[in-house]
Amino acid sequence: MEWTHIPGLAPYTETLRAMEERVAAISAGTAPEAVWLLEHPPLYTAGTSARAEDLTDPARFPVHLAGRGGQYTYHGPGQRVAYVMLDLNKRGRDVRRFVCALEDWVIGALAEFSVTGERRAGRVGVWVARPDKPPLPDGTPREDKIAAIGIKLRGIVPCGIRGHGVTSLVDLGLPVTMDDLDLALRRGLDVALEQLGT
C-alpha cells in the first residue's frame, strides 16, 4: 500500500483525473494500491443519488459530479479526505464488506482520540452521539455524522439525511491536527482491510 499526503488544497478536477489514472494503473497491475490524504478547497460533490432539493444553497460552492454512490457531500479546508484505491478483484469483490471495512477503519482511528464512532442502520458513514446537544423534536438523542463514505466502483443536505448534523474532531472539543489524524488512519487501515482478505 502506498500512502501519499498531498499538501495544501488539492483542486478537485485535477485530483480526480490523477486518481482515475492511478486506478487504471492499479487495475493493470502496474502500480500498487494507494491511499491519498488531502484537503480540497470548498466544494460540493454530487453522487449518483443526489437530489437537487438537498442542495439548499447551490450557488455557494462549485458542484462536481462525483460518479460515486450517495448524494451531496461538502469538502473543504480542515476536512481530511482519504481516497482509498484498492483492487477489489483481489480482495473478494464484496462491496458491503468493503464499506464496512472503511467504516471500521474510521471507527478505529477515532478511538485513538477517545471518540466513539458508530454505524447506524440505514445510514452509511460513521456517527457520534451528541449528548451535549438538545434532542431532536421527537425526543431522539442527537447524533452527528463525523465521516462520510462514498465509493466508486469500476466495471447541501449532507448525504440526503435530514434531522442530523455533521461534526468534526475539533467540534467535539479535540485539538487534533491533520498529522495526528493521518497517523491514526495509517495505523488502522491494515486491520480494517483484513476483513476483505488479500
Backbone as CSV, one residue per row, in Angstrom:
resi,resn,N_x,N_y,N_z,CA_x,CA_y,CA_z,C_x,C_y,C_z
1,MET,0.856,-1.181,0.000,0.000,0.000,0.000,0.895,1.235,0.000
2,GLU,0.651,2.123,-0.916,1.414,3.365,-0.992,0.586,4.502,-0.401
3,TRP,1.160,5.218,0.548,0.486,6.343,1.201,1.062,7.640,0.662
4,THR,0.186,8.569,0.301,0.627,9.866,-0.204,-0.147,10.965,0.509
5,HIS,0.600,11.941,1.030,-0.020,13.134,1.606,0.148,14.262,0.602
6,ILE,-0.954,14.836,0.175,-0.917,15.933,-0.790,-1.105,17.225,-0.005
7,PRO,-0.084,18.080,0.052,-0.178,19.306,0.857,-1.057,20.363,0.198
8,GLY,-1.473,21.320,1.004,-2.287,22.424,0.501,-3.692,21.962,0.169
9,LEU,-4.361,22.733,-0.686,-5.720,22.398,-1.112,-5.661,21.821,-2.518
10,ALA,-5.998,20.559,-2.635,-5.902,19.854,-3.919,-7.113,20.179,-4.785
11,PRO,-6.915,20.743,-5.974,-8.038,21.038,-6.865,-8.779,19.750,-7.211
12,TYR,-10.100,19.783,-7.154,-10.887,18.565,-7.305,-10.715,17.921,-8.683
13,THR,-10.865,18.689,-9.748,-10.837,18.126,-11.100,-9.494,17.471,-11.396
14,GLU,-8.402,18.154,-11.047,-7.073,17.599,-11.302,-6.827,16.358,-10.443
15,THR,-7.286,16.404,-9.204,-7.105,15.254,-8.312,-7.880,14.060,-8.838
16,LEU,-9.109,14.290,-9.286,-9.926,13.203,-9.823,-9.265,12.582,-11.054
17,ARG,-8.731,13.428,-11.930,-8.058,12.930,-13.128,-6.847,12.069,-12.744
18,ALA,-6.048,12.538,-11.791,-4.882,11.772,-11.347,-5.302,10.468,-10.676
19,MET,-6.396,10.516,-9.934,-6.886,9.312,-9.278,-7.360,8.287,-10.310
20,GLU,-8.060,8.736,-11.339,-8.506,7.831,-12.406,-7.314,7.152,-13.072
21,GLU,-6.243,7.913,-13.299,-5.035,7.345,-13.894,-4.418,6.304,-12.967
22,ARG,-4.404,6.612,-11.667,-3.824,5.671,-10.709,-4.657,4.393,-10.622
23,VAL,-5.973,4.532,-10.604,-6.850,3.362,-10.538,-6.638,2.478,-11.771
24,ALA,-6.488,3.086,-12.937,-6.235,2.307,-14.153,-4.919,1.542,-14.030
25,ALA,-3.902,2.185,-13.458,-2.607,1.526,-13.284,-2.701,0.393,-12.262
26,ILE,-3.478,0.594,-11.209,-3.679,-0.466,-10.213,-4.375,-1.652,-10.877
27,SER,-5.411,-1.369,-11.660,-6.148,-2.430,-12.351,-5.260,-3.187,-13.329
28,ALA,-4.336,-2.464,-13.957,-3.426,-3.087,-14.923,-2.267,-3.810,-14.243
29,GLY,-2.148,-3.628,-12.935,-1.059,-4.274,-12.203,0.265,-3.562,-12.305
30,THR,0.241,-2.290,-12.746,1.494,-1.548,-12.905,1.758,-0.562,-11.776
31,ALA,0.844,-0.487,-10.798,1.032,0.404,-9.650,0.417,-0.261,-8.420
32,PRO,0.986,0.002,-7.240,0.412,-0.577,-6.028,-0.866,0.146,-5.612
33,GLU,-1.653,-0.527,-4.792,-2.826,0.121,-4.198,-2.353,1.352,-3.436
34,ALA,-3.272,2.311,-3.244,-2.834,3.582,-2.681,-3.899,4.214,-1.801
35,VAL,-3.413,5.051,-0.882,-4.265,5.935,-0.095,-3.697,7.336,-0.249
36,TRP,-4.536,8.265,-0.675,-4.137,9.664,-0.758,-4.873,10.432,0.327
37,LEU,-4.130,11.200,1.107,-4.697,12.037,2.164,-4.555,13.490,1.738
38,LEU,-5.676,14.216,1.740,-5.637,15.584,1.230,-6.809,16.399,1.752
39,GLU,-6.810,17.669,1.388,-7.934,18.572,1.613,-8.273,19.219,0.274
40,HIS,-9.552,19.513,0.080,-9.985,20.226,-1.124,-10.377,21.651,-0.753
41,PRO,-10.377,22.574,-1.733,-10.997,23.878,-1.497,-12.502,23.658,-1.312
42,PRO,-13.243,24.647,-0.814,-14.682,24.450,-0.590,-15.414,24.064,-1.873
43,LEU,-16.133,22.938,-1.815,-16.904,22.460,-2.962,-17.884,21.399,-2.505
44,TYR,-18.848,21.116,-3.360,-19.764,20.006,-3.147,-19.498,18.951,-4.204
45,THR,-19.601,17.681,-3.811,-19.614,16.618,-4.797,-21.006,16.009,-4.792
46,ALA,-21.483,15.672,-5.966,-22.813,15.093,-6.126,-22.664,13.640,-6.537
47,GLY,-23.149,12.737,-5.681,-23.136,11.320,-6.000,-24.284,10.973,-6.930
48,THR,-24.380,9.712,-7.273,-25.384,9.272,-8.247,-26.814,9.391,-7.722
49,SER,-26.989,9.524,-6.412,-28.333,9.667,-5.836,-28.648,11.098,-5.431
50,ALA,-27.809,12.056,-5.818,-28.006,13.449,-5.420,-29.331,13.993,-5.959
51,ARG,-30.067,14.674,-5.082,-31.333,15.296,-5.461,-31.187,16.808,-5.343
52,ALA,-31.636,17.531,-6.335,-31.462,18.981,-6.371,-31.996,19.658,-5.112
53,GLU,-33.089,19.153,-4.538,-33.677,19.796,-3.358,-32.805,19.681,-2.110
54,ASP,-31.823,18.781,-2.124,-30.917,18.658,-0.983,-29.779,19.678,-1.015
55,LEU,-29.593,20.341,-2.127,-28.578,21.386,-2.225,-29.273,22.713,-1.958
56,THR,-29.289,23.109,-0.695,-30.100,24.258,-0.274,-29.531,25.598,-0.711
57,ASP,-28.239,25.674,-1.027,-27.625,26.919,-1.491,-26.702,26.580,-2.666
58,PRO,-27.280,26.280,-3.846,-26.491,25.756,-4.961,-25.418,26.697,-5.499
59,ALA,-25.527,27.988,-5.241,-24.535,28.923,-5.772,-23.376,29.157,-4.798
60,ARG,-23.449,28.562,-3.621,-22.440,28.843,-2.591,-21.046,28.343,-2.981
61,PHE,-20.960,27.088,-3.463,-19.683,26.494,-3.842,-19.854,25.758,-5.167
62,PRO,-18.749,25.512,-5.869,-18.846,24.715,-7.093,-19.381,23.312,-6.776
63,VAL,-20.136,22.749,-7.707,-20.669,21.396,-7.573,-20.014,20.525,-8.635
64,HIS,-19.451,19.400,-8.197,-18.790,18.467,-9.105,-19.524,17.136,-9.078
65,LEU,-19.833,16.597,-10.250,-20.417,15.263,-10.333,-19.322,14.264,-10.000
66,ALA,-19.587,13.412,-9.001,-18.525,12.552,-8.485,-18.513,11.157,-9.099
67,GLY,-19.643,10.665,-9.588,-19.675,9.325,-10.132,-19.645,8.239,-9.075
68,ARG,-19.659,8.612,-7.808,-19.693,7.647,-6.707,-21.130,7.502,-6.248
69,GLY,-21.376,6.560,-5.373,-22.700,6.433,-4.787,-22.962,7.578,-3.827
70,GLY,-24.184,7.656,-3.364,-24.519,8.664,-2.363,-25.080,9.932,-2.967
71,GLN,-25.173,10.938,-2.115,-25.798,12.194,-2.506,-24.774,13.316,-2.468
72,TYR,-25.116,14.470,-1.890,-24.177,15.581,-1.842,-23.259,15.456,-0.636
73,THR,-22.004,15.824,-0.847,-21.032,15.881,0.237,-20.264,17.181,0.099
74,TYR,-20.056,17.852,1.232,-19.220,19.051,1.257,-17.780,18.641,1.492
75,HIS,-16.860,19.277,0.788,-15.432,19.130,1.044,-14.865,20.526,1.208
76,GLY,-13.888,20.667,2.105,-13.274,21.968,2.281,-12.096,21.924,3.223
77,PRO,-11.446,23.072,3.392,-10.276,23.162,4.268,-10.626,22.687,5.682
78,GLY,-9.695,21.944,6.273,-9.903,21.433,7.619,-10.596,20.081,7.648
79,GLN,-10.991,19.586,6.503,-11.644,18.274,6.411,-10.687,17.319,5.706
80,ARG,-10.363,16.225,6.399,-9.471,15.241,5.778,-10.266,14.391,4.795
81,VAL,-9.753,14.305,3.587,-10.313,13.414,2.578,-9.296,12.305,2.368
82,ALA,-9.759,11.069,2.439,-8.892,9.916,2.199,-9.433,9.178,0.981
83,TYR,-8.676,9.213,-0.095,-9.044,8.449,-1.284,-8.332,7.106,-1.201
84,VAL,-9.109,6.042,-1.067,-8.575,4.694,-0.935,-8.779,3.987,-2.267
85,MET,-7.680,3.619,-2.893,-7.742,2.983,-4.212,-7.241,1.550,-4.092
86,LEU,-8.178,0.612,-4.161,-7.876,-0.807,-3.980,-8.325,-1.604,-5.188
87,ASP,-7.729,-2.760,-5.348,-8.169,-3.703,-6.362,-9.087,-4.708,-5.674
88,LEU,-10.389,-4.443,-5.716,-11.342,-5.325,-5.045,-11.445,-6.682,-5.718
89,ASN,-10.994,-6.802,-6.958,-10.965,-8.120,-7.597,-10.045,-9.069,-6.831
90,LYS,-9.046,-8.511,-6.171,-8.116,-9.330,-5.381,-8.528,-9.394,-3.913
91,ARG,-9.584,-8.694,-3.553,-9.987,-8.617,-2.147,-11.415,-9.127,-1.926
92,GLY,-11.881,-9.995,-2.797,-13.156,-10.650,-2.564,-14.363,-10.060,-3.252
93,ARG,-14.258,-8.890,-3.833,-15.342,-8.259,-4.609,-16.639,-8.081,-3.819
94,ASP,-16.545,-7.967,-2.514,-17.721,-7.807,-1.670,-17.854,-6.330,-1.287
95,VAL,-18.756,-5.622,-1.960,-18.886,-4.179,-1.769,-19.351,-3.853,-0.351
96,ARG,-20.296,-4.620,0.177,-20.770,-4.340,1.546,-19.648,-4.514,2.563
97,ARG,-18.846,-5.552,2.385,-17.717,-5.738,3.299,-16.705,-4.611,3.149
98,PHE,-16.539,-4.112,1.928,-15.613,-3.005,1.692,-16.085,-1.757,2.440
99,VAL,-17.348,-1.425,2.322,-17.884,-0.261,3.036,-17.737,-0.465,4.539
100,CYS,-18.047,-1.651,5.011,-17.922,-1.968,6.439,-16.465,-1.820,6.893
101,ALA,-15.532,-2.278,6.068,-14.111,-2.156,6.411,-13.694,-0.694,6.496
102,LEU,-14.190,0.141,5.586,-13.874,1.569,5.645,-14.451,2.203,6.909
103,GLU,-15.687,1.840,7.245,-16.286,2.363,8.475,-15.481,1.910,9.693
104,ASP,-15.083,0.637,9.729,-14.273,0.132,10.841,-12.948,0.877,10.938
105,TRP,-12.372,1.194,9.789,-11.116,1.936,9.757,-11.282,3.294,10.438
106,VAL,-12.335,4.004,10.072,-12.582,5.320,10.660,-12.898,5.184,12.151
107,ILE,-13.728,4.213,12.516,-14.083,3.996,13.922,-12.820,3.730,14.742
108,GLY,-11.901,2.927,14.195,-10.645,2.656,14.886,-9.783,3.897,15.043
109,ALA,-9.712,4.718,14.003,-8.927,5.953,14.083,-9.526,6.909,15.112
110,LEU,-10.849,7.032,15.136,-11.496,7.901,16.116,-11.235,7.426,17.542
111,ALA,-11.202,6.105,17.735,-10.962,5.552,19.069,-9.616,6.001,19.625
112,GLU,-8.647,6.265,18.753,-7.349,6.751,19.217,-7.461,8.118,19.880
113,PHE,-8.558,8.815,19.634,-8.791,10.118,20.240,-9.919,10.048,21.277
114,SER,-10.240,8.828,21.699,-11.302,8.565,22.689,-12.663,9.046,22.207
115,VAL,-12.893,8.961,20.909,-14.192,9.285,20.321,-14.834,7.973,19.884
116,THR,-16.082,7.773,20.289,-16.799,6.551,19.936,-17.583,6.779,18.651
117,GLY,-17.076,6.224,17.579,-17.779,6.272,16.305,-18.628,5.022,16.171
118,GLU,-19.801,5.173,15.534,-20.726,4.050,15.413,-21.392,4.053,14.044
119,ARG,-21.845,2.864,13.639,-22.687,2.734,12.451,-24.128,2.975,12.855
120,ARG,-24.954,3.337,11.868,-26.385,3.478,12.084,-27.113,2.770,10.948
121,ALA,-28.084,1.970,11.311,-28.870,1.248,10.304,-29.493,2.242,9.329
122,GLY,-29.340,1.959,8.049,-29.936,2.809,7.024,-29.167,4.079,6.716
123,ARG,-28.023,4.294,7.381,-27.222,5.497,7.154,-25.761,5.101,7.005
124,VAL,-25.215,5.249,5.817,-23.806,4.937,5.585,-22.948,6.003,6.247
125,GLY,-21.788,5.612,6.707,-20.859,6.550,7.331,-20.673,6.228,8.795
126,VAL,-20.013,7.136,9.488,-19.728,6.954,10.909,-20.347,8.106,11.681
127,TRP,-20.979,7.766,12.806,-21.773,8.706,13.592,-21.274,8.774,15.022
128,VAL,-21.450,9.934,15.648,-21.125,10.092,17.064,-22.341,10.645,17.795
129,ALA,-22.566,10.121,18.991,-23.655,10.627,19.838,-23.275,12.015,20.325
130,ARG,-24.267,12.905,20.437,-24.038,14.281,20.876,-24.930,14.617,22.073
131,PRO,-24.636,14.046,23.250,-25.447,14.367,24.422,-25.329,15.828,24.842
132,ASP,-24.321,16.527,24.301,-24.147,17.954,24.599,-25.123,18.833,23.825
133,LYS,-25.876,18.248,22.898,-26.846,18.994,22.099,-28.259,18.571,22.482
134,PRO,-29.227,19.460,22.296,-30.607,19.077,22.618,-31.101,17.947,21.708
135,PRO,-32.021,17.123,22.209,-32.544,16.040,21.371,-33.364,16.592,20.214
136,LEU,-33.635,15.712,19.259,-34.497,16.070,18.129,-35.911,16.311,18.635
137,PRO,-36.756,16.971,17.845,-38.121,17.269,18.284,-38.919,16.045,18.746
138,ASP,-38.619,14.880,18.187,-39.347,13.675,18.608,-38.740,13.017,19.849
139,GLY,-37.710,13.652,20.427,-37.070,13.128,21.625,-35.881,12.226,21.369
140,THR,-35.632,11.899,20.101,-34.495,11.058,19.753,-33.195,11.789,20.107
141,PRO,-32.260,11.087,20.729,-30.981,11.743,21.038,-30.290,12.234,19.774
142,ARG,-29.634,13.360,19.906,-28.925,13.961,18.774,-27.651,13.179,18.488
143,GLU,-27.344,13.016,17.213,-26.082,12.432,16.787,-25.684,13.107,15.489
144,ASP,-24.386,13.179,15.261,-23.854,13.843,14.075,-22.957,12.893,13.297
145,LYS,-22.912,13.098,12.002,-22.027,12.322,11.133,-20.633,12.926,11.203
146,ILE,-19.658,12.086,11.479,-18.271,12.564,11.533,-17.470,12.099,10.318
147,ALA,-17.961,11.081,9.625,-17.249,10.601,8.431,-18.243,10.106,7.395
148,ALA,-18.122,10.639,6.205,-18.928,10.180,5.076,-18.126,9.132,4.310
149,ILE,-18.820,8.174,3.744,-18.182,7.139,2.932,-18.837,7.187,1.556
150,GLY,-18.043,7.409,0.535,-18.548,7.374,-0.834,-17.618,6.510,-1.664
151,ILE,-18.161,5.568,-2.387,-17.286,4.709,-3.191,-17.722,4.736,-4.651
152,LYS,-16.742,4.547,-5.482,-16.997,4.431,-6.913,-16.326,3.144,-7.363
153,LEU,-17.094,2.294,-7.994,-16.559,1.029,-8.472,-16.507,1.045,-9.986
154,ARG,-15.439,0.530,-10.545,-15.369,0.409,-11.996,-16.207,-0.764,-12.398
155,GLY,-16.275,-1.098,-13.638,-16.955,-2.238,-14.234,-18.381,-1.989,-13.910
156,ILE,-26.548,22.101,0.574,-26.311,20.740,0.824,-26.970,20.348,2.149
157,VAL,-27.793,19.188,1.848,-28.215,18.382,2.989,-27.270,17.201,2.933
158,PRO,-26.317,17.074,3.876,-25.276,16.078,3.714,-25.850,14.686,3.523
159,CYS,-25.464,14.071,2.424,-25.853,12.692,2.115,-27.364,12.506,2.085
160,GLY,-28.123,13.578,1.952,-29.570,13.480,1.867,-30.247,13.124,3.173
161,ILE,-29.547,13.238,4.292,-30.116,12.863,5.584,-30.472,14.123,6.341
162,ARG,-31.746,14.270,6.656,-32.208,15.429,7.411,-32.368,15.052,8.874
163,GLY,-32.305,16.043,9.763,-32.537,15.808,11.179,-31.277,15.487,11.961
164,HIS,-30.178,15.282,11.288,-28.914,15.009,11.959,-27.877,15.953,11.378
165,GLY,-26.896,16.318,12.190,-25.860,17.230,11.729,-24.606,16.498,11.322
166,VAL,-23.583,17.279,11.049,-22.246,16.751,10.808,-21.339,17.365,11.856
167,THR,-20.236,16.703,12.135,-19.329,17.196,13.162,-17.898,16.914,12.756
168,SER,-16.990,17.297,13.605,-15.564,17.087,13.383,-14.909,16.843,14.729
169,LEU,-13.669,16.424,14.710,-12.954,16.231,15.964,-12.808,17.550,16.713
170,VAL,-12.558,18.632,15.994,-12.441,19.948,16.634,-13.766,20.351,17.262
171,ASP,-14.874,20.123,16.551,-16.205,20.436,17.084,-16.495,19.622,18.349
172,LEU,-15.904,18.439,18.437,-16.073,17.604,19.629,-15.139,18.023,20.763
173,GLY,-14.377,19.095,20.542,-13.509,19.631,21.592,-12.109,19.043,21.614
174,LEU,-11.698,18.385,20.536,-10.376,17.762,20.490,-9.452,18.564,19.575
175,PRO,-8.355,19.077,20.096,-7.430,19.856,19.272,-6.526,18.938,18.452
176,VAL,-7.130,18.193,17.537,-6.408,17.207,16.732,-5.929,17.861,15.449
177,THR,-4.660,17.659,15.141,-4.131,18.184,13.879,-4.353,17.165,12.767
178,MET,-4.193,17.592,11.529,-4.298,16.679,10.401,-3.226,15.592,10.495
179,ASP,-2.024,15.958,10.968,-0.963,14.954,11.119,-1.363,13.890,12.137
180,ASP,-1.984,14.316,13.262,-2.465,13.351,14.259,-3.467,12.389,13.629
181,LEU,-4.411,12.944,12.875,-5.440,12.121,12.245,-4.832,11.182,11.209
182,ASP,-3.894,11.691,10.419,-3.261,10.858,9.397,-2.551,9.662,10.022
183,LEU,-1.868,9.883,11.157,-1.196,8.769,11.837,-2.204,7.735,12.317
184,ALA,-3.313,8.194,12.878,-4.340,7.264,13.347,-4.940,6.487,12.181
185,LEU,-5.183,7.157,11.067,-5.716,6.475,9.884,-4.716,5.449,9.353
186,ARG,-3.464,5.831,9.321,-2.449,4.920,8.779,-2.319,3.664,9.633
187,ARG,-2.392,3.818,10.968,-2.252,2.664,11.853,-3.397,1.685,11.687
188,GLY,-4.586,2.168,11.335,-5.746,1.300,11.360,-6.171,0.638,10.068
189,LEU,-5.632,1.037,8.934,-6.153,0.518,7.668,-5.892,-0.976,7.501
190,ASP,-4.709,-1.433,7.846,-4.411,-2.860,7.674,-5.396,-3.734,8.442
191,VAL,-5.718,-3.313,9.655,-6.677,-4.080,10.470,-8.040,-4.115,9.794
192,ALA,-8.494,-2.977,9.315,-9.813,-2.924,8.669,-9.831,-3.759,7.386
193,LEU,-8.757,-3.747,6.628,-8.729,-4.470,5.359,-8.604,-5.973,5.519
194,GLU,-8.247,-6.438,6.713,-8.203,-7.880,6.955,-9.573,-8.505,6.700
195,GLN,-10.638,-7.725,6.884,-11.992,-8.231,6.625,-12.174,-8.589,5.161
196,LEU,-11.458,-7.937,4.276,-11.627,-8.169,2.846,-10.776,-9.315,2.334
197,GLY,-9.728,-9.666,3.056,-8.803,-10.673,2.572,-7.780,-10.049,1.657
198,THR,-6.848,-10.840,1.201,-5.787,-10.301,0.327,-5.767,-10.988,-1.006
